[in-house]
Amino acid sequence: MADLTLGDEAKRLSTPPLQGRGKGWGIRAEQLHQLHGFAREMRREPTEPEKRLWRRLSRSQLDGFKFRRQAVVGPFIVDFLCPQKALVVELDGWTHEDVRKDTRRDAALGVLGFTVLRLTNSEVMENVDGVLIRILEVLQQTPERWPTPHPNPSPEGEGLRTVEAQKLLGISLEGSVG
């Protein structure tokens, strides 16, 4: 059993994996694994409005805010997520009708500390610039989720200068080879 990854071991034990990088959420590891699989499929086959909005949100184009698409948040897959601000942007489809379900889902995301902004596919297709202005207004009004830099930077120090990353991680690379 020593050669199992933490995620595989968690699935075997049916317990949540460690909560790192937004994972865990207190749900069964098998369910979490399924959610990530569904999210991956959804990223491969986006709707036209999702493609159009992603082209404008990706690569931190909206005032430097980083977004993820089809991200797992708790037991949900959200269309777009700005982790820095805990903002979820949801696009509602052409025939979207289940307002009660959305209200319950938005409330559950709120309990987890997320703000939800709902937009329609029509808004994105007909006025993407107006949609971006609206998203930016909400981002500017929403408090930071954590101080900058992120308290749990990636081990590689992604987004940080090497010296800052070393300080945060309490390591020194002086005298190392490579």
C-alpha positions as CSV (number, residue, x, y, z in Angstrom):
1,M,0.0,0.0,0.0
2,A,3.0,2.3,0.3
3,D,3.0,3.1,-3.4
4,L,-0.5,4.7,-3.3
5,T,-0.8,8.5,-3.7
6,L,-2.6,10.4,-1.0
7,G,-5.7,10.7,-3.2
8,D,-5.7,7.0,-4.1
9,E,-5.4,6.1,-0.4
10,A,-8.2,8.5,0.5
11,K,-10.4,6.9,-2.2
12,R,-9.5,3.5,-0.8
13,L,-10.5,4.6,2.7
14,S,-13.4,6.7,1.4
15,T,-12.2,9.7,3.4
16,P,-11.6,13.2,2.1
17,P,-8.0,13.9,1.0
18,L,-5.9,16.6,2.5
19,Q,-7.4,20.1,1.9
20,G,-4.7,21.7,-0.3
21,R,-5.2,23.9,-3.2
22,G,-9.0,24.1,-2.8
23,K,-9.5,20.4,-2.5
24,G,-11.2,18.4,0.2
25,W,-14.3,20.2,1.1
26,G,-15.3,17.5,3.6
27,I,-16.8,15.2,0.9
28,R,-15.9,11.7,0.1
29,A,-12.8,11.3,-1.9
30,E,-14.6,9.2,-4.5
31,Q,-17.2,11.9,-5.0
32,L,-14.5,14.6,-5.2
33,H,-12.7,12.5,-7.8
34,Q,-15.9,12.2,-9.9
35,L,-16.5,16.0,-9.6
36,H,-13.0,16.7,-10.9
37,G,-13.6,14.3,-13.8
38,F,-16.9,16.0,-14.7
39,A,-15.2,19.4,-14.5
40,R,-12.5,18.2,-16.9
41,E,-15.1,17.0,-19.4
42,M,-16.9,20.3,-19.1
43,R,-13.7,22.2,-19.8
44,R,-13.2,20.1,-22.9
45,E,-16.7,20.9,-24.3
46,P,-17.6,24.5,-23.3
47,T,-20.7,26.2,-24.6
48,E,-20.2,29.1,-27.0
49,P,-21.0,31.8,-24.3
50,E,-18.4,30.0,-22.0
51,K,-15.8,30.1,-24.7
52,R,-16.5,33.8,-25.4
53,L,-16.3,34.8,-21.8
54,W,-13.2,32.6,-21.1
55,R,-11.3,34.3,-23.9
56,R,-11.7,37.6,-22.0
57,L,-11.1,36.3,-18.5
58,S,-8.2,33.9,-19.1
59,R,-4.6,34.9,-18.6
60,S,-5.6,37.5,-16.0
61,Q,-6.8,39.9,-18.7
62,L,-9.5,41.5,-16.5
63,D,-7.6,44.0,-14.5
64,G,-5.1,41.3,-13.4
65,F,-7.7,39.0,-11.7
66,K,-7.0,35.3,-12.3
67,F,-9.9,33.1,-13.1
68,R,-10.4,29.3,-13.3
69,R,-13.1,27.7,-15.4
70,Q,-15.3,24.7,-14.4
71,A,-13.8,24.7,-11.0
72,V,-14.8,22.4,-8.1
73,V,-16.1,24.3,-5.1
74,G,-17.4,22.2,-2.4
75,P,-19.9,19.7,-3.9
76,F,-20.4,22.0,-6.9
77,I,-18.8,22.7,-10.3
78,V,-18.9,26.4,-11.0
79,D,-18.5,28.0,-14.4
80,F,-15.8,30.6,-13.5
81,L,-14.0,31.2,-10.2
82,C,-11.8,34.1,-9.1
83,P,-10.1,32.5,-6.1
84,Q,-8.5,35.8,-4.9
85,K,-11.9,37.3,-4.3
86,A,-13.9,34.1,-3.8
87,L,-16.2,35.2,-6.7
88,V,-18.2,32.6,-8.6
89,V,-19.5,33.7,-12.0
90,E,-22.3,31.4,-13.3
91,L,-23.8,31.5,-16.8
92,D,-27.4,30.4,-17.1
93,G,-28.4,28.6,-20.2
94,W,-30.9,29.4,-22.9
95,T,-33.7,27.5,-21.3
96,H,-32.6,27.9,-17.6
97,E,-35.7,27.6,-15.4
98,D,-34.8,26.2,-12.0
99,V,-34.6,29.3,-9.9
100,R,-35.2,27.6,-6.6
101,K,-32.3,25.1,-7.2
102,D,-30.0,28.1,-8.1
103,T,-31.1,29.9,-4.9
104,R,-30.2,26.9,-2.7
105,R,-26.9,26.4,-4.6
106,D,-26.0,30.1,-4.2
107,A,-26.8,30.0,-0.5
108,A,-24.7,26.9,0.0
109,L,-21.8,28.6,-1.8
110,G,-22.4,31.7,0.4
111,V,-22.0,29.5,3.5
112,L,-18.6,28.4,2.1
113,G,-17.6,32.1,1.8
114,F,-18.2,32.6,-2.0
115,T,-20.1,35.4,-3.7
116,V,-22.1,34.3,-6.7
117,L,-22.8,36.5,-9.8
118,R,-25.3,35.0,-12.2
119,L,-25.3,36.1,-15.9
120,T,-27.3,34.8,-18.8
121,N,-25.8,33.3,-22.0
122,S,-27.7,36.1,-23.9
123,E,-25.9,38.8,-22.0
124,V,-22.5,37.3,-22.8
125,M,-23.4,36.8,-26.5
126,E,-24.9,40.2,-27.0
127,N,-22.8,42.4,-24.7
128,V,-19.6,40.8,-23.5
129,D,-18.0,44.2,-22.8
130,G,-20.9,45.1,-20.5
131,V,-20.6,41.7,-18.8
132,L,-16.9,42.3,-18.1
133,I,-17.7,45.8,-16.7
134,R,-20.2,44.2,-14.3
135,I,-17.8,41.4,-13.2
136,L,-15.1,44.0,-12.6
137,E,-17.4,46.1,-10.5
138,V,-18.3,43.1,-8.3
139,L,-14.6,42.2,-8.0
140,Q,-13.7,45.7,-6.9
141,Q,-16.5,45.7,-4.3
142,T,-15.6,42.3,-2.9
143,P,-12.9,42.1,-0.2
144,E,-9.8,40.0,-0.7
145,R,-10.1,36.4,0.4
146,W,-6.6,36.3,1.7
147,P,-3.6,38.7,2.0
148,T,-1.3,38.9,-0.9
149,P,0.7,36.8,-1.5
150,H,-1.5,33.7,-1.0
151,P,-0.7,32.1,2.4
152,N,-0.3,28.7,0.7
153,P,1.9,29.4,-2.3
154,S,2.7,26.5,-4.7
155,P,5.9,24.7,-3.8
156,E,7.4,26.1,-7.0
157,G,6.8,29.6,-5.7
158,E,4.5,30.3,-8.7
159,G,3.7,33.9,-9.0
160,L,6.3,34.9,-6.5
161,R,9.9,36.0,-6.9
162,T,12.3,33.3,-5.8
163,V,13.5,35.1,-2.7
164,E,9.9,35.8,-1.5
165,A,9.0,32.2,-2.1
166,Q,12.1,31.0,-0.1
167,K,11.2,33.3,2.8
168,L,7.6,32.2,2.9
169,L,8.6,28.5,2.7
170,G,11.5,29.0,5.2
171,I,14.0,27.5,2.9
172,S,17.3,28.5,1.4
173,L,18.7,27.4,-2.0
174,E,22.2,28.8,-1.4
175,G,24.8,26.3,-2.3
176,S,22.3,24.0,-4.0
177,V,23.2,22.4,-7.3
178,G,21.1,22.8,-10.4
